[in-house]
């Protein structure tokens, strides 16, 4: 494993946001959802796609807070312009488990 300096880590903006909209993403190569996430007044709404259909239904996701990187440049993923990277962990079967706070925090809160 490569080590990084603390200053490298400080550059990554990991913020909490609430998922406000979930849509199917049939154009994706692997099953995925299109997400709209509210990161509060400072950052606002951001769009993303996430390959999380193995564990989560659309109904399970609306209102859920997630941790995302908000300072990567936008990335075009098919017809979706992804504006943040939702974080999670791969299980042994390949399914992704979202990284989420275990208590509600304000949208836009930065990882401490």
C-alpha angles and dihedrals in degrees: 000000000000117000123222134201120257088244089061091055092047089061092064112089105210107181137172120240137170119239107237101171135026126186134174114259104208093168092063117109090227123033109279146151130234109231134197111201129192112220096177133255098313097054104016127192120347131185125223142158123229134189094221102120094113094071108015132061121206089251091053092055105051108099094012117130117229137182115241140170105244102179102065113108114260114275126207111229106181106297092345123090102209111211099180140021115240110213130223146140129257117236120214089265091055097252116136121236112202122241103236137163112254091223129037115269130177114285108257094031110151122231107259 
